[in-house]
């Protein structure tokens, strides 16, 4: 269990024009993907496919425009890793 808050290795300014396609860049920018697949962290843990938009504050007045926060890149920070006791996964 934990709140890892791993983000994309980019800035708001550099990535915002690609945010609608953020899932296409997971292997390139995502810190959690890098930790799991390059540095072999969290062995035996699984993650369901990402089927949501990046986590980031949206401006409700402007109909869903991302609000810049400390130049942080919109990222997939709200993810769940799980480990099963069932060896078939």
Secondary structure as GFF3:
##gff-version 3
##sequence-region A 1 89
A	DSSP	alpha_helix	12	15	.	.	.	ID=ss1
A	DSSP	three_ten_helix	16	25	.	.	.	ID=ss2
A	DSSP	alpha_helix	26	29	.	.	.	ID=ss3
A	DSSP	alpha_helix	31	37	.	.	.	ID=ss4
A	DSSP	beta_strand	46	47	.	.	.	ID=ss5
A	DSSP	beta_strand	58	59	.	.	.	ID=ss6
A	DSSP	beta_strand	65	66	.	.	.	ID=ss7
A	DSSP	beta_strand	81	82	.	.	.	ID=ss8
###
